Amino acid sequence: MCGRYTLTSSEFEIKERFAVRSLPSGTTSRYNIAPSQQVAVLVHVPEPTVVKLRWGLIPPWAENATVGARMINARAEGVENKRSFGRAVRRRRCLVLADGFYEWRRLEKTKVPYYIHFKSERPFGFAGLWERWSGPGGERVHSCTIITTRANTLISDIHHRMPVILDGESRRAWLDPQTNDVTQILPLLCPYRSEEMVAYPVSPEVNSPGNDSERCIRPV
């Protein structure tokens, strides 16, 4: 799964990488992004735009917003057939902006957090889905989820799942609003190349979402 990640790249780097003109306030310098928080997401409505959405997808049919806490991730396998995600994968695809993420390696009596990022340290996008939800009291929430797949060879010793990372042409294909045929985009939901990534253990400070500083990504 993917339960924490970072977006520490500069505003200039993010704008250049994703070809956008502006970013919402509070987008950068995030070292410990956690579920239920507002996160930076690239959507195509009607052109590529970075917006803030709540992390934890709330399906339109949900009776209340609490269901989002259980939907921070969507498994790539069979995502097109899931009641919660099937419509979104056809109509509401997005990229959740990041430049690293955490996974926890289970040992006998504890779990050790690892930080994983590109060797180049450049920002990238997680394959994501988003939805609009209206509550019975008039509350309106735009929310998102991160799609996960099987781990690549680098990450498999740490955890058996990893977020889907899209780059280059795969990123453009995923965001293309003209593509409604899921058979064209499901092959994109695969593990990213191990040789371009690095992983190392970090402080258990990252276990608490209240800790959001450079110390979270410092090697130990």
N, C-alpha and C positions, 0 to 999 in steps of 0.2 A: 504494500500500500504506500501511499504518500501522505504523511500527516503533518509534515513541516517542511518549509523550504525558504529560500532567500531571494532577495532582489536588491543587490547592493551596488550594481553598476550605476554609472553616472547618468544623468538625464540625457546628456548628449549621446552617449553610447546606445541607450535604449531607443531614442528617436531615430538615430541613424540605422540601427539594426532592423527596426520594424517599419521604417519609412512612414513615420507619423509626425504630425506637426506639433502636437502638444501632449502633455501628460497631466492627469489629475494630481492635485496636491497630495503629498504623502506617499508618492509612488516609490521613491528610492530610499536607500539606507535602511532596508528591512532585513534583519539578520535571523528572524525567528517567526516567520509568518505561520499562523495557526488557524485551524478551522473556526468558522463563524465570523472571522474578521473580514473587513472589506479588502479586496485584493485587485490588483491591476490586471485587466483582461483585454485582449485585442479581439474586437468583433468587427463584422462587416455590415454596417447598417447606416447608410447605404454604401459607405466607403470605409476602409480600415480605420478604426478609431479605438483608442484606449479609454476604457471606462472602469469604474469601480463596481464590483459585484460582491455579494456575500458568498464566502466559500462554504458550500454545503447546499447542494441543489434541492430546491423545494418544488416538486412536481405540481402542475396546475390542479390536479385532483386532490391534493393534500388538504386535510381538514384544518391543520394548523402548521405553523412554521417549524415546530420542533423536529419534524421528520428530516429536515436538512442536516441535522447532526449525524445522521446515519448514512448520508449520501455525499460525503466529501470525495469519495472515489467511485468510479464506475469501471468494472472489469471489461476489458476489450472483447473478451470471448463472449459472443452472443449479445453484445450491447444493443444491437439493432432490434432485438426481440423483447427487451425488457420494457415493462409498462412505464417505468420511471424515466427511461432514457430514449426509447425508440423514436419518439417524435422529434426530440432534440437532435439526435444524430443525423436526421434528415434535414432539419430546418434551422437549428440553432447551434452551430459549431463555433468554437472560439479557441483562442490560445491564451493560456494563463502564463503571464510573463514571469520569468525566473532566471537565476544564474547559478543555482545550486539547490540541492535538497538533502534531507537527512533520512537515513534508515538506521534501524536498531538491530544489532547483532545479538542474538540470544546466547548467553553463556549459562553455566549451571545455575547460578543464583542471582543473576542480574542481566541487564541488557546494556550494551555499550553503543552509544550513538556514533554514527559515522557521517561525515560530510562528503558529498559527492558533487563534482562539478567538471566542466570541460577543462582540459589542460590549458586551453587558450584563455580561460576565465571570461569568455564572452557570454552575453545573455542569450537565452533561447526561449522557446515556448513549449509548454506542456499541451498536448491535445486535450481540449476541454469541451464541455457542453454547458449551455446556459438556458435558463427558463424564466418566465414571468409568473408570479403567483399573486393572487388577490385573496386576502383573508375575509372572513365573514364580517369583520368590523370595519372593512374598508382599507385595511393595511395592504400595501403593495411592496413586494420584494422582488428584486432581480438577483438571481443566485446562480452559482456555477459548481461544476464538479471537475475533477481531474481524472482522466482515463489512465488505467494501469494495465500492464502486460507482464509476461514472464520476465525474470531478471536476465540481463546479459551475463557473460562470464565474469566480469569484474565484480558485479553486485551479488551474484548468486551465493557467494560465501557469507554474505552479510544478511541478505533477505531474499526470499523467492520471488518477490514482485518488485517492479519499478514503474515510475510514471512514464508514459509515452512521450518522447521528446521529438518534436518535428522541426525540421530545418530546411532551408532552401526551397526546392520545388515541392516537397511534401507539405511544407507550411502553406504555400500558396494554394495547393490543391485542397487542403483541408478547409480553408476559409472560403473557397469559391462558392458564392451563393447560388450559382447556376447548377451545382451538382446536387441532385436529389437521389441519385441512384447509389445506394450504399455499397454496392459491389465494387464501385470505383474507388472508394475511400477506405474501406475496411482493411485492405492490405497495408495501409500506412501505419496501422496500430501495432507496431512490432518493436522489439528492443533496439535501443540505440547502440551504435558501435562502441565496444569496450575500449578500443585503442585510443579513442579521443577523450577518454575520461580518466579521472583520478579519484581515489577514495582514501580517507584517513580518519582515525578516531578523534573525537572532540570531547570537550567537557560535558558532563551531565547537566550543566547549566541550561542546555537547550531543552531539557525535559520540562521546564516551566515556561509557558508562553509569556510570562511577565519579564523574562530576561530577553532583551532584544538589543544586543550590542556585538561588537566585533569579537568579543570573547567567545561567542557561540561557535565561530568557525575556526578558532585557533587550534592548531594540532596539539595533541597531548601525547 
